[in-house]
């Protein structure tokens, strides 16, 4: 459901979210999920007339970074996980990470 909202260029009402998902889910199911995402702070809900519209509370990059951080907090040895992560990066991704770390050191 978040992917549908990220792909949209504007906040969407539940009916449009349901359509974008293929229309297989019941409208009430879509509403329940959107309300739960709102309660968790993953989406924001705004009233537009008689209907609520929903939009992501954060970008895909922010969401993914927080998930990565959460996963690191769940392991006993984050250094080993990060080392293994580096092992599976493509050369251009590794260079991007090095550039970002260098920039953070200069600015930090």
PDB file as gemmi writes it, atoms N, CA and C in Angstrom:
CRYST1    1.000    1.000    1.000  90.00  90.00  90.00 P 1                      
ATOM      1  N   UNK A   1       0.817  -1.185   0.000  1.00  0.00           N  
ATOM      2  CA  UNK A   1       0.000   0.000   0.000  1.00  0.00           C  
ATOM      3  C   UNK A   1       0.873   1.266   0.000  1.00  0.00           C  
ATOM      4  N   UNK A   2       1.969   1.212   0.754  1.00  0.00           N  
ATOM      5  CA  UNK A   2       2.871   2.363   0.747  1.00  0.00           C  
ATOM      6  C   UNK A   2       3.436   2.596  -0.649  1.00  0.00           C  
ATOM      7  N   UNK A   3       3.724   1.537  -1.387  1.00  0.00           N  
ATOM      8  CA  UNK A   3       4.273   1.694  -2.739  1.00  0.00           C  
ATOM      9  C   UNK A   3       3.300   2.450  -3.633  1.00  0.00           C  
ATOM     10  N   UNK A   4       2.015   2.190  -3.480  1.00  0.00           N  
ATOM     11  CA  UNK A   4       1.000   2.904  -4.267  1.00  0.00           C  
ATOM     12  C   UNK A   4       1.033   4.387  -3.916  1.00  0.00           C  
ATOM     13  N   UNK A   5       1.115   4.693  -2.640  1.00  0.00           N  
ATOM     14  CA  UNK A   5       1.122   6.099  -2.210  1.00  0.00           C  
ATOM     15  C   UNK A   5       2.410   6.797  -2.637  1.00  0.00           C  
ATOM     16  N   UNK A   6       3.541   6.091  -2.574  1.00  0.00           N  
ATOM     17  CA  UNK A   6       4.803   6.692  -3.032  1.00  0.00           C  
ATOM     18  C   UNK A   6       4.769   6.973  -4.527  1.00  0.00           C  
ATOM     19  N   UNK A   7       4.121   6.117  -5.278  1.00  0.00           N  
ATOM     20  CA  UNK A   7       4.073   6.285  -6.738  1.00  0.00           C  
ATOM     21  C   UNK A   7       3.118   7.398  -7.166  1.00  0.00           C  
ATOM     22  N   UNK A   8       2.201   7.750  -6.312  1.00  0.00           N  
ATOM     23  CA  UNK A   8       1.206   8.771  -6.654  1.00  0.00           C  
ATOM     24  C   UNK A   8       1.822  10.162  -6.580  1.00  0.00           C  
ATOM     25  N   UNK A   9       1.297  11.055  -7.384  1.00  0.00           N  
ATOM     26  CA  UNK A   9       1.790  12.438  -7.377  1.00  0.00           C  
ATOM     27  C   UNK A   9       0.958  13.341  -6.470  1.00  0.00           C  
ATOM     28  N   UNK A  10       0.038  12.725  -5.728  1.00  0.00           N  
ATOM     29  CA  UNK A  10      -0.837  13.484  -4.833  1.00  0.00           C  
ATOM     30  C   UNK A  10      -1.410  12.529  -3.789  1.00  0.00           C  
ATOM     31  N   UNK A  11      -1.957  13.062  -2.711  1.00  0.00           N  
ATOM     32  CA  UNK A  11      -2.631  12.196  -1.738  1.00  0.00           C  
ATOM     33  C   UNK A  11      -3.813  11.486  -2.400  1.00  0.00           C  
ATOM     34  N   UNK A  12      -4.048  10.246  -1.995  1.00  0.00           N  
ATOM     35  CA  UNK A  12      -5.098   9.444  -2.619  1.00  0.00           C  
ATOM     36  C   UNK A  12      -6.190   9.055  -1.628  1.00  0.00           C  
ATOM     37  N   UNK A  13      -7.435   9.018  -2.105  1.00  0.00           N  
ATOM     38  CA  UNK A  13      -8.512   8.476  -1.288  1.00  0.00           C  
ATOM     39  C   UNK A  13      -8.441   6.941  -1.310  1.00  0.00           C  
ATOM     40  N   UNK A  14      -9.040   6.294  -0.340  1.00  0.00           N  
ATOM     41  CA  UNK A  14      -8.973   4.830  -0.267  1.00  0.00           C  
ATOM     42  C   UNK A  14      -9.435   4.116  -1.538  1.00  0.00           C  
ATOM     43  N   UNK A  15     -10.450   4.629  -2.195  1.00  0.00           N  
ATOM     44  CA  UNK A  15     -10.934   3.987  -3.415  1.00  0.00           C  
ATOM     45  C   UNK A  15      -9.879   3.930  -4.503  1.00  0.00           C  
ATOM     46  N   UNK A  16      -9.108   5.004  -4.643  1.00  0.00           N  
ATOM     47  CA  UNK A  16      -8.049   5.017  -5.659  1.00  0.00           C  
ATOM     48  C   UNK A  16      -6.889   4.112  -5.253  1.00  0.00           C  
ATOM     49  N   UNK A  17      -6.621   4.038  -3.958  1.00  0.00           N  
ATOM     50  CA  UNK A  17      -5.591   3.103  -3.484  1.00  0.00           C  
ATOM     51  C   UNK A  17      -6.021   1.686  -3.829  1.00  0.00           C  
ATOM     52  N   UNK A  18      -7.273   1.365  -3.558  1.00  0.00           N  
ATOM     53  CA  UNK A  18      -7.824   0.036  -3.850  1.00  0.00           C  
ATOM     54  C   UNK A  18      -7.700  -0.281  -5.345  1.00  0.00           C  
ATOM     55  N   UNK A  19      -8.059   0.668  -6.199  1.00  0.00           N  
ATOM     56  CA  UNK A  19      -7.962   0.465  -7.647  1.00  0.00           C  
ATOM     57  C   UNK A  19      -6.518   0.214  -8.072  1.00  0.00           C  
ATOM     58  N   UNK A  20      -5.593   0.999  -7.518  1.00  0.00           N  
ATOM     59  CA  UNK A  20      -4.182   0.859  -7.876  1.00  0.00           C  
ATOM     60  C   UNK A  20      -3.626  -0.496  -7.448  1.00  0.00           C  
ATOM     61  N   UNK A  21      -4.216  -1.068  -6.413  1.00  0.00           N  
ATOM     62  CA  UNK A  21      -3.795  -2.393  -5.945  1.00  0.00           C  
ATOM     63  C   UNK A  21      -4.422  -3.516  -6.760  1.00  0.00           C  
ATOM     64  N   UNK A  22      -5.287  -3.177  -7.680  1.00  0.00           N  
ATOM     65  CA  UNK A  22      -5.913  -4.173  -8.528  1.00  0.00           C  
ATOM     66  C   UNK A  22      -7.371  -4.421  -8.204  1.00  0.00           C  
ATOM     67  N   UNK A  23      -7.884  -3.806  -7.165  1.00  0.00           N  
ATOM     68  CA  UNK A  23      -9.295  -3.915  -6.834  1.00  0.00           C  
ATOM     69  C   UNK A  23      -9.713  -5.224  -6.192  1.00  0.00           C  
ATOM     70  N   UNK A  24      -8.748  -6.093  -5.856  1.00  0.00           N  
ATOM     71  CA  UNK A  24      -9.092  -7.387  -5.262  1.00  0.00           C  
ATOM     72  C   UNK A  24      -9.456  -7.294  -3.787  1.00  0.00           C  
ATOM     73  N   UNK A  25      -8.911  -6.311  -3.104  1.00  0.00           N  
ATOM     74  CA  UNK A  25      -9.206  -6.155  -1.678  1.00  0.00           C  
ATOM     75  C   UNK A  25     -10.528  -5.431  -1.482  1.00  0.00           C  
ATOM     76  N   UNK A  26     -11.205  -5.774  -0.415  1.00  0.00           N  
ATOM     77  CA  UNK A  26     -12.434  -5.063  -0.073  1.00  0.00           C  
ATOM     78  C   UNK A  26     -12.079  -3.632   0.327  1.00  0.00           C  
ATOM     79  N   UNK A  27     -12.974  -2.719   0.053  1.00  0.00           N  
ATOM     80  CA  UNK A  27     -12.769  -1.315   0.411  1.00  0.00           C  
ATOM     81  C   UNK A  27     -12.510  -1.192   1.910  1.00  0.00           C  
ATOM     82  N   UNK A  28     -13.253  -1.937   2.715  1.00  0.00           N  
ATOM     83  CA  UNK A  28     -13.084  -1.861   4.176  1.00  0.00           C  
ATOM     84  C   UNK A  28     -11.704  -2.362   4.598  1.00  0.00           C  
ATOM     85  N   UNK A  29     -11.165  -3.335   3.875  1.00  0.00           N  
ATOM     86  CA  UNK A  29      -9.816  -3.824   4.178  1.00  0.00           C  
ATOM     87  C   UNK A  29      -8.786  -2.740   3.895  1.00  0.00           C  
ATOM     88  N   UNK A  30      -8.938  -2.066   2.764  1.00  0.00           N  
ATOM     89  CA  UNK A  30      -8.029  -0.970   2.418  1.00  0.00           C  
ATOM     90  C   UNK A  30      -8.112   0.120   3.478  1.00  0.00           C  
ATOM     91  N   UNK A  31      -9.318   0.456   3.891  1.00  0.00           N  
ATOM     92  CA  UNK A  31      -9.500   1.476   4.942  1.00  0.00           C  
ATOM     93  C   UNK A  31      -8.824   1.055   6.249  1.00  0.00           C  
ATOM     94  N   UNK A  32      -9.002  -0.187   6.625  1.00  0.00           N  
ATOM     95  CA  UNK A  32      -8.396  -0.688   7.864  1.00  0.00           C  
ATOM     96  C   UNK A  32      -6.878  -0.577   7.800  1.00  0.00           C  
ATOM     97  N   UNK A  33      -6.308  -0.998   6.688  1.00  0.00           N  
ATOM     98  CA  UNK A  33      -4.853  -0.937   6.548  1.00  0.00           C  
ATOM     99  C   UNK A  33      -4.367   0.507   6.559  1.00  0.00           C  
ATOM    100  N   UNK A  34      -5.044   1.389   5.832  1.00  0.00           N  
ATOM    101  CA  UNK A  34      -4.652   2.804   5.820  1.00  0.00           C  
ATOM    102  C   UNK A  34      -4.750   3.413   7.221  1.00  0.00           C  
ATOM    103  N   UNK A  35      -5.788   3.070   7.956  1.00  0.00           N  
ATOM    104  CA  UNK A  35      -5.929   3.590   9.319  1.00  0.00           C  
ATOM    105  C   UNK A  35      -4.823   3.079  10.228  1.00  0.00           C  
ATOM    106  N   UNK A  36      -4.447   1.824  10.048  1.00  0.00           N  
ATOM    107  CA  UNK A  36      -3.349   1.275  10.859  1.00  0.00           C  
ATOM    108  C   UNK A  36      -2.015   1.931  10.493  1.00  0.00           C  
ATOM    109  N   UNK A  37      -1.802   2.170   9.204  1.00  0.00           N  
ATOM    110  CA  UNK A  37      -0.583   2.867   8.782  1.00  0.00           C  
ATOM    111  C   UNK A  37      -0.548   4.286   9.338  1.00  0.00           C  
ATOM    112  N   UNK A  38      -1.710   4.925   9.390  1.00  0.00           N  
ATOM    113  CA  UNK A  38      -1.809   6.265   9.971  1.00  0.00           C  
ATOM    114  C   UNK A  38      -1.485   6.215  11.465  1.00  0.00           C  
ATOM    115  N   UNK A  39      -2.026   5.240  12.170  1.00  0.00           N  
ATOM    116  CA  UNK A  39      -1.779   5.107  13.610  1.00  0.00           C  
ATOM    117  C   UNK A  39      -0.299   4.862  13.900  1.00  0.00           C  
ATOM    118  N   UNK A  40       0.393   4.194  12.986  1.00  0.00           N  
ATOM    119  CA  UNK A  40       1.824   3.922  13.147  1.00  0.00           C  
ATOM    120  C   UNK A  40       2.691   5.089  12.683  1.00  0.00           C  
ATOM    121  N   UNK A  41       2.074   6.117  12.109  1.00  0.00           N  
ATOM    122  CA  UNK A  41       2.822   7.273  11.639  1.00  0.00           C  
ATOM    123  C   UNK A  41       3.473   7.072  10.285  1.00  0.00           C  
ATOM    124  N   UNK A  42       3.064   6.055   9.555  1.00  0.00           N  
ATOM    125  CA  UNK A  42       3.662   5.791   8.249  1.00  0.00           C  
ATOM    126  C   UNK A  42       2.974   6.543   7.124  1.00  0.00           C  
ATOM    127  N   UNK A  43       1.726   6.927   7.337  1.00  0.00           N  
ATOM    128  CA  UNK A  43       1.005   7.768   6.388  1.00  0.00           C  
ATOM    129  C   UNK A  43       0.348   8.904   7.156  1.00  0.00           C  
ATOM    130  N   UNK A  44       0.020   9.950   6.427  1.00  0.00           N  
ATOM    131  CA  UNK A  44      -0.757  11.033   7.015  1.00  0.00           C  
ATOM    132  C   UNK A  44      -2.101  11.082   6.310  1.00  0.00           C  
ATOM    133  N   UNK A  45      -3.092  11.503   7.059  1.00  0.00           N  
ATOM    134  CA  UNK A  45      -4.464  11.528   6.563  1.00  0.00           C  
ATOM    135  C   UNK A  45      -4.970  12.958   6.657  1.00  0.00           C  
ATOM    136  N   UNK A  46      -5.569  13.436   5.568  1.00  0.00           N  
ATOM    137  CA  UNK A  46      -6.099  14.792   5.506  1.00  0.00           C  
ATOM    138  C   UNK A  46      -7.521  14.716   4.975  1.00  0.00           C  
ATOM    139  N   UNK A  47      -8.392  15.503   5.559  1.00  0.00           N  
ATOM    140  CA  UNK A  47      -9.781  15.525   5.110  1.00  0.00           C  
ATOM    141  C   UNK A  47      -9.905  16.398   3.869  1.00  0.00           C  
ATOM    142  N   UNK A  48     -10.523  15.836   2.850  1.00  0.00           N  
ATOM    143  CA  UNK A  48     -10.866  16.587   1.636  1.00  0.00           C  
ATOM    144  C   UNK A  48     -12.367  16.443   1.442  1.00  0.00           C  
ATOM    145  N   UNK A  49     -13.080  17.394   1.943  1.00  0.00           N  
ATOM    146  CA  UNK A  49     -14.535  17.297   1.880  1.00  0.00           C  
ATOM    147  C   UNK A  49     -15.029  16.201   2.796  1.00  0.00           C  
ATOM    148  N   UNK A  50     -15.728  15.227   2.216  1.00  0.00           N  
ATOM    149  CA  UNK A  50     -16.291  14.143   3.018  1.00  0.00           C  
ATOM    150  C   UNK A  50     -15.422  12.891   3.047  1.00  0.00           C  
ATOM    151  N   UNK A  51     -14.257  12.974   2.451  1.00  0.00           N  
ATOM    152  CA  UNK A  51     -13.381  11.794   2.380  1.00  0.00           C  
ATOM    153  C   UNK A  51     -11.979  12.157   2.884  1.00  0.00           C  
ATOM    154  N   UNK A  52     -11.309  11.164   3.435  1.00  0.00           N  
ATOM    155  CA  UNK A  52      -9.908  11.340   3.806  1.00  0.00           C  
ATOM    156  C   UNK A  52      -9.041  10.912   2.632  1.00  0.00           C  
ATOM    157  N   UNK A  53      -7.938  11.626   2.462  1.00  0.00           N  
ATOM    158  CA  UNK A  53      -6.925  11.229   1.491  1.00  0.00           C  
ATOM    159  C   UNK A  53      -5.644  10.928   2.263  1.00  0.00           C  
ATOM    160  N   UNK A  54      -4.855  10.044   1.706  1.00  0.00           N  
ATOM    161  CA  UNK A  54      -3.672   9.540   2.404  1.00  0.00           C  
ATOM    162  C   UNK A  54      -2.426   9.781   1.573  1.00  0.00           C  
ATOM    163  N   UNK A  55      -1.329  10.063   2.288  1.00  0.00           N  
ATOM    164  CA  UNK A  55      -0.038  10.215   1.632  1.00  0.00           C  
ATOM    165  C   UNK A  55       1.040   9.669   2.558  1.00  0.00           C  
ATOM    166  N   UNK A  56       2.171   9.257   2.002  1.00  0.00           N  
ATOM    167  CA  UNK A  56       3.242   8.728   2.853  1.00  0.00           C  
ATOM    168  C   UNK A  56       3.760   9.808   3.793  1.00  0.00           C  
ATOM    169  N   UNK A  57       4.110   9.416   4.996  1.00  0.00           N  
ATOM    170  CA  UNK A  57       4.663  10.355   5.966  1.00  0.00           C  
ATOM    171  C   UNK A  57       6.150  10.600   5.728  1.00  0.00           C  
ATOM    172  N   UNK A  58       6.780   9.721   4.953  1.00  0.00           N  
ATOM    173  CA  UNK A  58       8.202   9.866   4.663  1.00  0.00           C  
ATOM    174  C   UNK A  58       8.492   9.281   3.278  1.00  0.00           C  
ATOM    175  N   UNK A  59       9.605   9.682   2.732  1.00  0.00           N  
ATOM    176  CA  UNK A  59      10.000   9.191   1.408  1.00  0.00           C  
ATOM    177  C   UNK A  59      10.432   7.728   1.493  1.00  0.00           C  
ATOM    178  N   UNK A  60      10.559   7.109   0.346  1.00  0.00           N  
ATOM    179  CA  UNK A  60      11.033   5.720   0.329  1.00  0.00           C  
ATOM    180  C   UNK A  60      12.439   5.628   0.915  1.00  0.00           C  
ATOM    181  N   UNK A  61      13.264   6.627   0.642  1.00  0.00           N  
ATOM    182  CA  UNK A  61      14.636   6.618   1.168  1.00  0.00           C  
ATOM    183  C   UNK A  61      14.626   6.705   2.692  1.00  0.00           C  
ATOM    184  N   UNK A  62      13.818   7.593   3.244  1.00  0.00           N  
ATOM    185  CA  UNK A  62      13.732   7.722   4.700  1.00  0.00           C  
ATOM    186  C   UNK A  62      13.190   6.438   5.328  1.00  0.00           C  
ATOM    187  N   UNK A  63      12.148   5.884   4.735  1.00  0.00           N  
ATOM    188  CA  UNK A  63      11.540   4.669   5.242  1.00  0.00           C  
ATOM    189  C   UNK A  63      12.542   3.514   5.232  1.00  0.00           C  
ATOM    190  N   UNK A  64      13.247   3.357   4.119  1.00  0.00           N  
ATOM    191  CA  UNK A  64      14.208   2.266   3.987  1.00  0.00           C  
ATOM    192  C   UNK A  64      15.366   2.442   4.954  1.00  0.00           C  
ATOM    193  N   UNK A  65      15.861   3.658   5.097  1.00  0.00           N  
ATOM    194  CA  UNK A  65      16.958   3.917   6.029  1.00  0.00           C  
ATOM    195  C   UNK A  65      16.547   3.576   7.462  1.00  0.00           C  
ATOM    196  N   UNK A  66      15.333   3.928   7.845  1.00  0.00           N  
ATOM    197  CA  UNK A  66      14.855   3.596   9.203  1.00  0.00           C  
ATOM    198  C   UNK A  66      14.720   2.087   9.389  1.00  0.00           C  
ATOM    199  N   UNK A  67      14.273   1.400   8.346  1.00  0.00           N  
ATOM    200  CA  UNK A  67      14.183  -0.065   8.435  1.00  0.00           C  
ATOM    201  C   UNK A  67      15.563  -0.684   8.590  1.00  0.00           C  
ATOM    202  N   UNK A  68      16.528  -0.168   7.817  1.00  0.00           N  
ATOM    203  CA  UNK A  68      17.893  -0.675   7.919  1.00  0.00           C  
ATOM    204  C   UNK A  68      18.435  -0.443   9.331  1.00  0.00           C  
ATOM    205  N   UNK A  69      18.186   0.743   9.860  1.00  0.00           N  
ATOM    206  CA  UNK A  69      18.637   1.061  11.218  1.00  0.00           C  
ATOM    207  C   UNK A  69      17.997   0.106  12.232  1.00  0.00           C  
ATOM    208  N   UNK A  70      16.705  -0.138  12.069  1.00  0.00           N  
ATOM    209  CA  UNK A  70      16.005  -1.048  12.961  1.00  0.00           C  
ATOM    210  C   UNK A  70      16.567  -2.460  12.903  1.00  0.00           C  
ATOM    211  N   UNK A  71      16.915  -2.915  11.702  1.00  0.00           N  
ATOM    212  CA  UNK A  71      17.500  -4.246  11.570  1.00  0.00           C  
ATOM    213  C   UNK A  71      18.865  -4.323  12.253  1.00  0.00           C  
ATOM    214  N   UNK A  72      19.667  -3.278  12.111  1.00  0.00           N  
ATOM    215  CA  UNK A  72      20.977  -3.266  12.778  1.00  0.00           C  
ATOM    216  C   UNK A  72      20.833  -3.309  14.296  1.00  0.00           C  
ATOM    217  N   UNK A  73      19.789  -2.675  14.803  1.00  0.00           N  
ATOM    218  CA  UNK A  73      19.570  -2.666  16.252  1.00  0.00           C  
ATOM    219  C   UNK A  73      19.140  -4.029  16.783  1.00  0.00           C  
ATOM    220  N   UNK A  74      18.724  -4.921  15.903  1.00  0.00           N  
ATOM    221  CA  UNK A  74      18.238  -6.234  16.323  1.00  0.00           C  
ATOM    222  C   UNK A  74      19.338  -7.293  16.400  1.00  0.00           C  
ATOM    223  N   UNK A  75      20.526  -6.988  15.938  1.00  0.00           N  
ATOM    224  CA  UNK A  75      21.600  -7.989  15.930  1.00  0.00           C  
ATOM    225  C   UNK A  75      22.624  -7.683  17.012  1.00  0.00           C  
ATOM    226  N   UNK A  76      23.324  -8.744  17.444  1.00  0.00           N  
ATOM    227  CA  UNK A  76      24.341  -8.585  18.486  1.00  0.00           C  
ATOM    228  C   UNK A  76      25.626  -7.972  17.964  1.00  0.00           C  
ATOM    229  N   UNK A  77      25.896  -8.138  16.666  1.00  0.00           N  
ATOM    230  CA  UNK A  77      27.164  -7.696  16.091  1.00  0.00           C  
ATOM    231  C   UNK A  77      26.923  -6.896  14.808  1.00  0.00           C  
ATOM    232  N   UNK A  78      26.502  -5.626  14.946  1.00  0.00           N  
ATOM    233  CA  UNK A  78      26.222  -4.832  13.751  1.00  0.00           C  
ATOM    234  C   UNK A  78      27.447  -4.628  12.856  1.00  0.00           C  
ATOM    235  N   UNK A  79      28.638  -4.638  13.418  1.00  0.00           N  
ATOM    236  CA  UNK A  79      29.846  -4.455  12.603  1.00  0.00           C  
ATOM    237  C   UNK A  79      29.983  -5.583  11.586  1.00  0.00           C  
ATOM    238  N   UNK A  80      29.688  -6.801  11.992  1.00  0.00           N  
ATOM    239  CA  UNK A  80      29.772  -7.934  11.068  1.00  0.00           C  
ATOM    240  C   UNK A  80      28.708  -7.813   9.987  1.00  0.00           C  
ATOM    241  N   UNK A  81      27.518  -7.383  10.362  1.00  0.00           N  
ATOM    242  CA  UNK A  81      26.449  -7.201   9.380  1.00  0.00           C  
ATOM    243  C   UNK A  81      26.863  -6.138   8.366  1.00  0.00           C  
ATOM    244  N   UNK A  82      27.409  -5.031   8.840  1.00  0.00           N  
ATOM    245  CA  UNK A  82      27.850  -3.981   7.926  1.00  0.00           C  
ATOM    246  C   UNK A  82      28.978  -4.464   7.018  1.00  0.00           C  
ATOM    247  N   UNK A  83      29.887  -5.266   7.558  1.00  0.00           N  
ATOM    248  CA  UNK A  83      30.968  -5.816   6.738  1.00  0.00           C  
ATOM    249  C   UNK A  83      30.409  -6.716   5.644  1.00  0.00           C  
ATOM    250  N   UNK A  84      29.428  -7.539   5.982  1.00  0.00           N  
ATOM    251  CA  UNK A  84      28.804  -8.414   4.984  1.00  0.00           C  
ATOM    252  C   UNK A  84      28.033  -7.588   3.954  1.00  0.00           C  
ATOM    253  N   UNK A  85      27.425  -6.507   4.428  1.00  0.00           N  
ATOM    254  CA  UNK A  85      26.721  -5.613   3.510  1.00  0.00           C  
ATOM    255  C   UNK A  85      27.692  -5.038   2.484  1.00  0.00           C  
ATOM    256  N   UNK A  86      28.847  -4.593   2.946  1.00  0.00           N  
ATOM    257  CA  UNK A  86      29.861  -4.068   2.021  1.00  0.00           C  
ATOM    258  C   UNK A  86      30.285  -5.124   1.007  1.00  0.00           C  
ATOM    259  N   UNK A  87      30.358  -6.378   1.452  1.00  0.00           N  
ATOM    260  CA  UNK A  87      30.763  -7.464   0.555  1.00  0.00           C  
ATOM    261  C   UNK A  87      29.804  -7.642  -0.618  1.00  0.00           C  
ATOM    262  N   UNK A  88      28.538  -7.308  -0.434  1.00  0.00           N  
ATOM    263  CA  UNK A  88      27.558  -7.555  -1.496  1.00  0.00           C  
ATOM    264  C   UNK A  88      27.214  -6.305  -2.306  1.00  0.00           C  
ATOM    265  N   UNK A  89      27.836  -5.173  -1.972  1.00  0.00           N  
ATOM    266  CA  UNK A  89      27.601  -3.964  -2.752  1.00  0.00           C  
ATOM    267  C   UNK A  89      28.292  -4.051  -4.106  1.00  0.00           C  
ATOM    268  N   UNK A  90      27.663  -3.466  -5.098  1.00  0.00           N  
ATOM    269  CA  UNK A  90      28.299  -3.299  -6.404  1.00  0.00           C  
ATOM    270  C   UNK A  90      29.376  -2.214  -6.256  1.00  0.00           C  
ATOM    271  N   UNK A  91      30.396  -2.224  -7.111  1.00  0.00           N  
ATOM    272  CA  UNK A  91      31.475  -1.234  -6.986  1.00  0.00           C  
ATOM    273  C   UNK A  91      30.972   0.214  -6.975  1.00  0.00           C  
ATOM    274  N   UNK A  92      29.994   0.542  -7.810  1.00  0.00           N  
ATOM    275  CA  UNK A  92      29.496   1.921  -7.825  1.00  0.00           C  
ATOM    276  C   UNK A  92      28.738   2.258  -6.540  1.00  0.00           C  
ATOM    277  N   UNK A  93      28.058   1.282  -5.954  1.00  0.00           N  
ATOM    278  CA  UNK A  93      27.362   1.514  -4.684  1.00  0.00           C  
ATOM    279  C   UNK A  93      28.365   1.713  -3.547  1.00  0.00           C  
ATOM    280  N   UNK A  94      29.427   0.930  -3.578  1.00  0.00           N  
ATOM    281  CA  UNK A  94      30.472   1.071  -2.561  1.00  0.00           C  
ATOM    282  C   UNK A  94      31.119   2.456  -2.657  1.00  0.00           C  
ATOM    283  N   UNK A  95      31.367   2.902  -3.888  1.00  0.00           N  
ATOM    284  CA  UNK A  95      31.966   4.231  -4.066  1.00  0.00           C  
ATOM    285  C   UNK A  95      31.020   5.313  -3.582  1.00  0.00           C  
ATOM    286  N   UNK A  96      29.740   5.169  -3.860  1.00  0.00           N  
ATOM    287  CA  UNK A  96      28.753   6.136  -3.368  1.00  0.00           C  
ATOM    288  C   UNK A  96      28.782   6.192  -1.853  1.00  0.00           C  
ATOM    289  N   UNK A  97      28.836   5.039  -1.208  1.00  0.00           N  
ATOM    290  CA  UNK A  97      28.889   5.000   0.256  1.00  0.00           C  
ATOM    291  C   UNK A  97      30.157   5.676   0.773  1.00  0.00           C  
ATOM    292  N   UNK A  98      31.288   5.406   0.122  1.00  0.00           N  
ATOM    293  CA  UNK A  98      32.548   6.060   0.527  1.00  0.00           C  
ATOM    294  C   UNK A  98      32.441   7.583   0.380  1.00  0.00           C  
ATOM    295  N   UNK A  99      31.877   8.027  -0.733  1.00  0.00           N  
ATOM    296  CA  UNK A  99      31.714   9.463  -0.956  1.00  0.00           C  
ATOM    297  C   UNK A  99      30.829  10.098   0.114  1.00  0.00           C  
ATOM    298  N   UNK A 100      29.747   9.410   0.454  1.00  0.00           N  
ATOM    299  CA  UNK A 100      28.834   9.936   1.479  1.00  0.00           C  
ATOM    300  C   UNK A 100      29.512  10.000   2.846  1.00  0.00           C  
ATOM    301  N   UNK A 101      30.295   8.984   3.183  1.00  0.00           N  
ATOM    302  CA  UNK A 101      31.011   8.984   4.458  1.00  0.00           C  
ATOM    303  C   UNK A 101      32.061  10.098   4.492  1.00  0.00           C  
ATOM    304  N   UNK A 102      32.769  10.268   3.373  1.00  0.00           N  
ATOM    305  CA  UNK A 102      33.768  11.349   3.300  1.00  0.00           C  
ATOM    306  C   UNK A 102      33.104  12.712   3.464  1.00  0.00           C  
ATOM    307  N   UNK A 103      31.980  12.905   2.796  1.00  0.00           N  
ATOM    308  CA  UNK A 103      31.260  14.181   2.903  1.00  0.00           C  
ATOM    309  C   UNK A 103      30.762  14.414   4.327  1.00  0.00           C  
ATOM    310  N   UNK A 104      30.277  13.371   4.970  1.00  0.00           N  
ATOM    311  CA  UNK A 104      29.794  13.507   6.344  1.00  0.00           C  
ATOM    312  C   UNK A 104      30.924  13.878   7.298  1.00  0.00           C  
ATOM    313  N   UNK A 105      32.109  13.318   7.078  1.00  0.00           N  
ATOM    314  CA  UNK A 105      33.281  13.651   7.911  1.00  0.00           C  
ATOM    315  C   UNK A 105      33.673  15.114   7.722  1.00  0.00           C  
ATOM    316  N   UNK A 106      33.645  15.566   6.460  1.00  0.00           N  
ATOM    317  CA  UNK A 106      34.029  16.967   6.180  1.00  0.00           C  
ATOM    318  C   UNK A 106      33.015  17.942   6.793  1.00  0.00           C  
ATOM    319  N   UNK A 107      31.753  17.577   6.743  1.00  0.00           N  
ATOM    320  CA  UNK A 107      30.695  18.481   7.232  1.00  0.00           C  
ATOM    321  C   UNK A 107      30.459  18.342   8.731  1.00  0.00           C  
ATOM    322  N   UNK A 108      30.895  17.203   9.286  1.00  0.00           N  
ATOM    323  CA  UNK A 108      30.577  16.878  10.662  1.00  0.00           C  
ATOM    324  C   UNK A 108      31.430  17.509  11.670  1.00  0.00           C  
TER     325      UNK A 108                                                      
END                                                                             
